[in-house]
């Protein structure tokens, strides 16, 4: 058990408990004391939650089977009691990890466009989506049962992913590097199809080659292939 999870040490020396007495601690019920105590507590709780979500994401992505929650807590550097305070059930933890990953993959479209040309950003986004698929694979059983029972909220996953694709395509249309006659939802279907038909049991290199072909198909006819030298 972590030190933070243990009760006060027995036998600690008594301290005066009359506010204002010499050597007495500040009134614990005063607003200043409450505010000072709550800020570090909230910050620590937030950090612990973030560490748990990050550790669970890594564990789920690497797992072929159910990951023990004790393994997640140990990887995050906290006690199992801390994990259960933040996530009372496995479904709660899985839901938090899935939501964080979905946020990350959808928000990465704008981030990639800030540093890469649109067609390169689209291809890099597909690699980021591959990470999302890997993280999801280790928690798919819990997600399916949670969605079916209502224990886990059903997110608008496809809609949000398609919106990210639309952002990338629109940027490519503006620069003339991607076709203007493409439905973003069709591209989402193509990407889903790649990971359903190719990625399972196949090599990352082959998956990459197929994703390159998808991006090539989205370039204006007669344009250079992805990765071709200018």
C-alpha positions, 0 to 999 in steps of 0.5 A, a space after each residue: 500500500 502506498 504511503 498516501 493510502 495509509 492512516 496517520 502514524 500511531 504514536 505521533 506527538 500531540 500538537 495543540 489543537 486550539 486555534 491561535 494558541 502558541 505552536 498550534 496549527 492553523 484552524 483546519 476549518 478556515 477557508 485559507 487552509 481548506 483552499 491550500 489543502 484542496 489544490 494539491 489534492 486535486 492536482 495529485 488526483 488529476 495526475 494519478 488519473 492521467 497516469 492510470 489512463 496512460 498505463 492502461 492504454 499501453 497495457 491494452 495495446 500490448 495485450 492479447 487477453 484481459 489485462 489485470 487491473 493490478 498490472 495497470 495500477 503497478 505500471 502507473 506507480 499507484 496502489 490498487 485502491 487509488 485505481 478503484 477510487 478513480 475507476 470503480 469498475 473495469 468498464 469505467 477504466 476502459 471507457 476513459 481510455 477509449 475516450 482519451 484515445 478517440 480524442 487524441 486521434 481526432 484532434 491529431 488531424 489539425 495538429 498534423 496539418 500544422 506541420 505537414 502538407 495535407 497529403 502527408 498529414 493524411 498519411 500520418 493520420 492513418 498511422 495515428 489511427 493504427 495506434 488507436 486500433 492497437 489500443 482498442 484491441 486489448 479492450 474490445 471485449 469490455 467495450 462490446 459488453 459495456 456498449 450492449 449493457 449500457 454500462 459504457 456510453 456509445 460514442 459517435 466514433 465513426 462520425 468523429 473519425 470522418 470529421 477528422 478525415 474531412 478536415 484533412 481532405 479539405 486542406 488537400 483540396 485547397 492546395 490541389 494535392 487531394 481530390 475534390 470529388 471524394 466523400 470523406 465517409 468513403 475514405 473512412 470506409 476504406 481505412 476501416 477496411 484496410 485494418 479489418 482485412 489486412 492489419 489482423 495477423 499481418 505485418 505493419 509493413 504491408 499495412 503501410 503499403 496498403 495505406 500508401 495506396 489509399 492516399 495515392 488513390 486520393 491524389 488528383 489524377 496525374 499527380 505524383 505518387 505518395 513518397 515520389 521525389 519532386 
